[in-house]
């Protein structure tokens, strides 16, 4: 492609709205163009890289025997109501009505649609297993779109759905997709880590998130180098502290005056107690499907712990959007809680959720549900009980690994893909069955598997850039080689540039020829900004048949004759373009 003919506009200044490198560079290179908040279009160079990622995905998905189809992004509400997700998915579900008042949504994912397809098309065990996938635009009405393609309201996703006769078949389908994802992200040039993850609004039993390691990622993972445990912080199980020694006797419950001590730090300091001998209270209100207040919830964790909201909503069996912090004055009237002085003793008319660690500990300090007062020597079973007792705490860096006990570490990353074992979650609610060898009706066992195509593009840029611009891996670069013609008016330079351009095209190399009537400095800055893997500069030594050869990822340059430059470019492109 001749850059003089290309629709391309690069920016010298950093856009005000952009905060992270991928957002900045994709805007500066002109590869994406913002329409409104969270909605972006793709310009020629950016779209080429998107298509490269899609091609890698198709190749690896097809290699597993999966079949590509394409379903509508507009989905009727009835299917979501049938599965129970019309309410459960929450406000991110982009809902709309047609002119006749019928409810629809713009699909954020397609479990219901694919389940409906299979229940109508599959009747016999002989038709299973199946794996169908699509690459399609999805929609989520994000409350706070940010970081460009990282969290947008419109995005491209590959979603696949497996259909098996039994859970053993699901295990194989899941493993096939897991291994395909490893190949896909490796070929895209990403440094990534598969970690156990929460299933969220998708549901099911097990899930792994594929996380591209990055300090700007919104996904936080906990991992152990001693035993290879790895999970998102939302999903990571915690090892409860050792129970109090059996010889420690329960002391009498006692109310003490603790003026102005609303925080754990304040009460622990006032009573000269370690924070791990206190109980922290967090107060919530839940909502029903119509958005009306449903019930109050008091959650209790050890004072030095943090509450894990995902674990809490999972324990309650409600969607994340159906809970928020309570108005303490209103909750006081209904339950007897007192803001800053709430404890589990004496609460009423609310659901009490107790972290699994607390029942094993003795003689703790908690709020007395009375202003400026706490209780000491609070013990589970004798003084209070929980409606739900589960692990609802965050696994923090330095905490013992739940598997081997070694200290865990934390890292941040970008979720680029996730795989789920759905089991019979959708086939049961939507009656998707097949007849087995004995002609008995059996529920189809499902899995689903997603890759954020446009998010993967952003993740690649986050991991592959420097101060001057993008450094594309060969496999997803919009072009492999850029030939920079320093002076288009010089006949010798033009002839050499055209020779290189033609030879590379004939060899199947995707090549840009920068033949624009621009200053050399502008061309060099654009070449670095765009990040094309190989640059061949045709300048003043062109009459001698000498050009400059440089890899974008390296600082060194080399002078080579034209034939050597062509041969070396072809060799490195062929060696690296498949990303293996």
N, C-alpha and C positions, 0 to 999 in steps of 0.2 A: 504494500500500500504506500502510495506517495503522500507524504504528510501535507504537501501543498493542496491536496484534494480532500483531506480528511476533515470531518467535523470534529474539532477539538479546541477546547479553550482551557488553558492552564491559568492558575492564579498564583501570584507572587506572595500575597498576604494570606495569613491564616484567617479563615472565616470565624467571626465572633461566636457563632453558635457551637463550634466544634471544640470538644474538650480532650478527646483521646486521639492517638496517632492515626488510627485507621480512618476515623471520621475526617480528620484534617486532610490526610493525604488523598483519600478518595474524592474529596471535594476539590482540593487544589489541582489534582491531575485532570479534573473534569470528567472523571469516570462515572460519577453519580451526580444527579441534580435534584435538589429538594423541590418538592411541589408544595406540600404543607408539612406541619410537624409530624414526623413519623412516617412520611410517605415520600419515596424517592424513585426517580426514573434512572435508567442506565443509559449512558452514552456509548458510542461504538467500542472504545477500548474496554470499558467496564463490562459491557455485555459479552464481549469475547471471553473474558475471564470467567464470568458466570457460566457460559456455555461449556468452557473447559471443565469446570467442576462438575457440571451436570453429566458430561460425557464420561468422566471417571466413575461417577456414581452408576450410570447406566451399565457400563462395562462390568463392574463388579457385581451389581445386582443381577444382571442377566447371567453371569457365570454361575450363580447359585441356582438357576432355574426359575427365578422370579420373572413375572411377566408384567410389562408396562401397559397401563390403561390410562384413561383420563376421564375424571368425573367432574361434575359441575361444582363450582365454588358456592353456588346458591343452594341452600339446603332447607327443606320444609321443616317447620317446627315439630310436626307430629313425630318424626323419627327421634328427635332429641327428647321429646316428652316421653316417648316409649322407653328409652334407655334410662330416663331419670336425670339427664344432664341439663335439661333446659333451665332449671334453677341452679343445679350444682355448679355449672361452669362459671356462673357469676357475670359481673358487668363487663368483662372482657369479651363476652360473646356479642358480636356485632349483629344486632337484631334489626329487622326491617319488615314492613308490610307491603303487600302489593295493592293495586287499586281496589281490590275486592276485600281488603282487610285481613287477608290470610297472612299468618306469621311465617317468616323465614329468617334465616341467619346466613351471614357470610362465613364459610367454614374456616375455623382455626385448625381443624383436624377432621378426619373423615371416618372414624370408627363406625358410626351409625350408618353411613352411606354404604360402606363396604359390607357390613353385616347384612344390610337389607338386600344388597346385590346377591350375596352368596346364599342367603336363605331362600331366595327365589330361583336360583340357578342350580344349586347342589342338592341332591336328594339321596345319593348313595355313597357308601364308603369307598367305592371304586373311583370317585371323583376327587378324593383327598389323598395326600395333602395338596394345598395350593398356596401360592404366595403371589399376591398382586400388589403392584406399586404404581405410584404416579409422581410426577414432578410438576408442581402447580403453585399458583399464588394463593397464599393464605391470609387471613385477616384476624387481628386481635385488637380490640379497642383499648389499647394501653392507656392507663391514666396518666402516665408520665413517660412518653417516648423519649429516649435519650441515647446518646452515643452513636448516632447515625444508624447503621444497619444492625447494631447489636440488639437494640430494643425498639423495633419499629411497629407500625400498625398494619403495614402491608409487607409481606416478605415471601420469598420463594422457599418451598420446603419439598423434600422428598419424603413421602409417607408410604410405608408398606404394611401389609396386613397378611399374616399367615393363618391358615385354617387347617387344623389337624384333627385326627380321629380321637386322640387321647393326649394325656400330659407327657407321655414319653415322646410322642411326635413333636409336641411343642418344644420340649427341651432341645431336640435336634434343630428345629427351625430357628430357635433363639440363638443357638451356638453358631449356626451358619451365618446369621445376620451379624452377630458379634464379630466373627472373623472377617466378614466382608467389610465391616466398618473399620476395622484395624487397617485393612488394605487401602480403603478409600482415603482415610486421613493421612496415612503414610505417603500415598501418592500425591496428595495435595501439599506435601511439605510441612505438615504440622507436627509439632511436639505435643503429644497429648497423653492423657491418662484415663483409662476407663475406671469409674468408681461406682459403688453402689449408690442408688439414688431413691428418693421418695417418688411414688407413682403419681402424686398430685391429682389433678382433675381427670387424668386419663384412666387411673384406677388399675386394678390388677394386683398381683402378688409381688413379683420381683422386678427390679429394673436396674439398668446400668446407664450412667451418663458418661458420654465421651467428652472430656474436658480438655480444651486446648489451653495449656498453661500460659497465664498472662496476669500481670499485676493489675490490669484494669478490668479483669473479668468480674462479673457479678456473682459467679458461682464460687463458693468457698468450700474447699475440700480438706478433710482431715485424713492423714495417712500415717502409717507406721513403717519405718524402714526395717524393723526387726522381723516383722511377719508378713509384710505386704498388704496389711489391711488398708483399704482406701474407700472412702465414702464421702458424699456431700455432707456438710455439717448438718443440714436439715435431716439427713437420714442416719447419721452416725450414732450408733448405740453408745451409751456411757456405762462405765464400770462403777457400780455403787461403791461408796466408801465402806470400809470394813465396819460391821456392826459394832456397837458399843460392847465392851467386854462384859461377859455374863456376870462378873462379880460387881459391876457397877449397879447399884440399887436405884430404883426409881425413888426420887425424892418427892416430898409433898409439893403439890401445885401451889404456887404462891404468886399473888399479884403485887407488882412493885410500881412505884411512882417514877416515871421517866419523862419529865417535862421537856417538850420540844424535840424529842428524838424520833423523827419520822423516818429516817433512813436507817439501813442496816449499819452503816458506818457510825452513825450517831449513837444508836442504842448500844452497839458493841463497845464503843468507847466509854459510854456512860456507865455501863455495868462491868467494864473490864473483862469482856468475854471475847474469845476468838470468833470471827464471823461464821465459822463452820458450826458453831453451837447456837446459831440463830435460824429462824425460819422466815423466809421472804414470802410475802403475799402479793399476788397480782389479781386484779378484779376486772371482770369482763361481763358483757351482755351479748347474748346471741339473738339471732333473728330467724324468723320462719320464712317460708317461700314467698310470702306477700310483703316481706320487709318489715313486719311488725316484731316488736320485742318479744322474745320467746322465753328466755330464762336467764338468770344470773349465774355466773361461774366464778368461783374463787380457786385459784391455782396456787399451790404451795411448793416451794423448792428450798433447799438449804441456802442460808443467807449469802454464801460466797458463790453460788451458782447463778447461771443465767437461764431464763425460761426459753425453751425451743418452741416457737409458735406452731411450727408444722407438726411437731409431735403432739402438741396440745389439741389441735383441731382433729388430728387423726384419732386421738384418744376419745374425743367427743363424738366422732363420726359425723362431722359437719364440714361444709366447704369453707375455705379460707375467708371468703368474702362475707360469711354469715356471723362474724364475731368482731367485736371491737372493744377497746377499753371502756369500762362503765363510767357513767356519771356517779361519782362517789356519794353525792348527797342523795340522789334517787335510790341508789343501791342500799344506802344506810337505812332508809325508811322501810325497805322490803326485807332486809336480811340482818340488820344489826351491825353491819361492818362500819368501821370508822377509818376514814382516809389516813394513812400513815401509821395506824395502830390496829390493823386488822390481823387477827390470828384465827386458827381453825376452831378454837374452843368457843362454843356458844353461838356460832353462826347458824342461821336457819333460812329455810326457803331459798336455797341456792345449791347448785351442784358443786361439790367439793372434790377437786382433783389434786391428788397428793403424789409427789414424785416418789418413785420406788425406793429411793435412798432413805427417806425419812422414817419409815416404820422400824428400821434397824438401829436407829440412834436414840439415845436416852437423854432426858433432862435438858431439853432445848429451850430457847427463849423465843416467844412469839408475841404478837400484838394481843392485847386483852379486849379488843373491840370496845375500848373506852379511851377517850381522849387523854393523852399524857400518861398512859399506863401500858405496861407489858406484863406478861406472865412468864415466870421462870419455872423450870422443871416440867415442861410440857412433854408428854409421852404419848406416842401413838397407841391406840387400843384402849388405854385407860382414860385418856382425856378427850380424844377426838378420833374419828374415823373418816375415811375417804369414800366417796361414792365410786371413784375410779382411782386406782393406784397403778401408775405406769411411769416408765422413764419419760420425763418431759423436760429434761435438762440438755444444755448445749455441751458437746464434747469440745473443750477448749485446748489450745496448744499447751503441751506440757502435762495434760491429764494422762492417766494410764490407759494404754490401749485396751479395749474391751476383750481382745483375744489373747494377747501375750503379756500385757502389763507394762510394756516399755512406753516411754513418753511419746505421745503423738505430736506430729507437726502439722501446721496449716499451710496451705497455698491457695492462691486464687487462680481462677481459670474462666474460660468462655465455654459455655455449653454449646457444642456444635452438633451433637447427636444424642439420641436416647433410645434405648430398646426396652420393651415392656413384655412381661408375661401376663396377658390379660386373663388367661384361663377361660372361664365361662361367664365372665361379667356381662358381656354384651349378648352372647348367644342365649343366655338364660332370660334376660329381660326382654329380648326381641324374638325369642323362640326360633333360633337358627339351629336346625337339627339335620341329622342324616340318618339313614337306616344302615345298621351294621350288618354283619354277615348273617345274623339270625333274623333280619328284618325288624329289629327293634329300634325305636327312635332313640338317638343319642345326641347330646349337646355337642356342637362343634367347639373345639378348644382353640383359642385365638392368641395371637401375639401381634404387637404393632411396633413399628420401627421408624423413627423419624430422623432426618438430617436437615438442619437449617442451611440451605444452599447459600443464601446471601450472607448469613452470619458466618459461614465458613470462609467466604471471601474476606470479610472484615478480620477474622481471626488470622488468616494468612498474612494480611498486611500488618497486623499488630506484632506478629512474630518475625516479620521480614521487612525491616526498614532501618534507615539510619537518619542522620540529620538532614541529608540531601534529598531523601525521597524513599520510594518503595524499592525493594530488592526482590523481584518476583522469582519464586522457584520456576524452573523451566516448564513444569507440567501444567501450570495454570497461568503462565504469563500471557498477556494479550498477543504479543508477538515475541518471537525468539531472538531476533537480531535487529538492531537499528544501525543503519548506515548513515553516518552524519557527513553530509557534503558541506565542507566549510565554505566554499565559494562557488555557487552555482554558475557564476559568470565565467569561471575558468574552464576552458575546454578540456584540458587534461584531467582535472579533478572530476568533471562531469562524466567523462568517458570511463574513468576508473570506477566511479560510484555506480554507473549503469551496468558495467561488467559484473561487479560484485552482486548487485541487486538481481540481475537476470540469472546468474549462476546459482544463487541461493534459492530463488523461486523454483528453478528447474529441479533442484535437489529436494524439494518438498519442505524447505525451511520457510517459516512465516517471518517475513521481513518487512521492516519499515524503511523507507528512504526519506530522510529529512532533506528535502530539496527546497525548503522554504527560503524566501528572500529575507532572512533574519540574520542578525549579528551572530558570530560564532559562540559568544558567551551565552546567548539566549538558548541556542541549540544544545550546548553542553548541559546547561542547567535543566532544560526540559528532559534530556536523555536520562539524567540522574533521577529527576523527579518521577518520571514514568516507570523507571526501574526495569527496562528491558534487559534481559540477562547478558547479552553480548553486544558490545558497541564496536563498530569499525569506523574509524574516523579517516576520511579522505581529505588530505590537506595539501600543503605546499610541496610535499615529496611525491605527489602523484605522478609527475612526469618521469620519475625514476622507477615507478612501479612499487613504491613503498607506502604503506598505510599504517595507522596505529590500531592496535587490537587490545581490547580491554574487557574483562568480565566485571559486571556491575558489583558483584559481591567482593571483589578484590581491589586493593589500592593500586597494585602494579599495572603498568602499561608496557606494551612491547611493540616494537616496529617490525613489521613482517612484509614480505612481498605479497602482492595481491593473491596469488595462487595459494600461498600458505594460509593467509587469513581466511579465504573461502573454505579450504580444507579443514582448518581447525574449527571454524564455526559449525560446519556440517557435522563434524565428529562429536562435538560436545552437545549439540542439540539432539542428535540421535541417541547419545548415551544417557541423556537426562530427561527427555521430554515425557517419558512414561512415569517418571517419579518413583522408580523402584530402585 
